[in-house]
Amino acid sequence: MEPDAHPGNGNPVDVHVLLYRENELLFLRRSRTSPYAPGLLCLPSGKVEPGEDVVTAAVRETREETGVVLHPAMLRCDLVLQHRPPRGPLRIGWFLTAEGWPGARHPTTPDTVHNAEPHKHDELLWADPDNPPHNLVAYTRAALEAIRTGTPYALHLQQPHDTVHDDGHPTRRLTSIRAADHGNEPLRRELGLRPAPRMGRRWAWHPDEPVPDTLPVAQSSGWLFADDGRVLLVADQGLLALPGGGTDAGDADPWATLTREAYEEAGAVPGAHTYLGYLHDHDALIYGGAPVARIRYAARLARLGPAQPDPATGREWRRLLVNPATAVDLLGWGRDGLREAHTAQRRAHEVLGVPVAGERSVVEVPRDGLSMRPERARG
């Protein structure tokens, strides 16, 4: 990918193709006489030509640079990244993984990948993408880090004094852009639900850690487990959440906040419980803008009574029972949420004796509630 001498009014668009062979990724070493990034490693890549779509461009560039012929259906988009180099215009890169290409399916057969443009590249190199060589283009290194962490959209905005080569700090100029959870949208639409937004920067999950004394607790919520291992979700006007809410001056502690909110929202009475950790909300956009903690508990449901109007709104909340992984899908919390759900499920099983739910169907709780088995002492 060469910087454009005449960028016009728009951002140039380039494509980058990830060709995996077993656990290794293909890199190209740019010619040492190249005007851009001489001697550095990059992915098979190039600019989208006028009138060309990104998939066609990716197929063409891969064939021209490596000799590998891809079918368009093999390409999966992993990342869209807007990049500002130290010099030159902003550009937009599409990073696409080639799934099922012949070299991936038959890695032991004679290698058909070759340096098809020796005037542009000195050599081809296979390397571990999670521990790549040090002499990468910084743009490429930042993209690999975004892909490794499951970030589908991001900015990589370098400053004029930055280097074109990787400086060993791939995240220094990398900023993720929050993405919609498109994969689970059909199920949410079918159920008439939508996820509550997580506003501001990423909420960092701190499992099993106490909240620092300097960080105020603004919210307490819980993974409330039914007898079969499913968890309770609540929805107000279609907006989905875990039971819980903001702390109140009358609450003795965060557990009191959760028990109050769970009953007001869902007629739920939590029983035996265990502390899980907290989320660090750096921006706290609905809590005045100063950093706060959002505490999480796991608890057994002792009772799930009849639906009742919430004292704060006068509306009844919908109540659903789902397994923890499906809860994360519906809430749209992605990988971070899945780590939290796994912590909750593991602790509920080990500490509270809750079975691990495998059933993925969603159960709507009847208006008159559900009966729960009495808790039995463990051990």
Secondary structure, 3 states (H helix, E strand, C coil): CCCCCCCCCCCCEEEEEECEECCEEEEEEECCCCCCCCCCEECCEEECCCCCCHHHHHHHHHHHHHCCCCCHHHEEEEEEEEEECCCCCCEEEEEEEECCCHHHHCCCCCCCCCCCCCCCEEEEEEECCCCCCCCEEHHHHHHHHHHHCCCCEEEEECCCCCCCECCCCCCCCEEECCCCCHHHHHHHHHHCCEECCCCCCCCEEEECCCCCCCCCEEEEEEEEECCCCCEEEEEECCEEECCEEECCCCCCCHHHHHHHHHHHHHCEEEEEEEEEEEEEECCCCCCCCCCEEEEEEEEEEEEECCCCECCCCCCECEEEEECHHHHHHHHCCHHHHHHHHHHHHHHHHHHHCCCCCCCCCCEECCCCCECCCCCCCCC
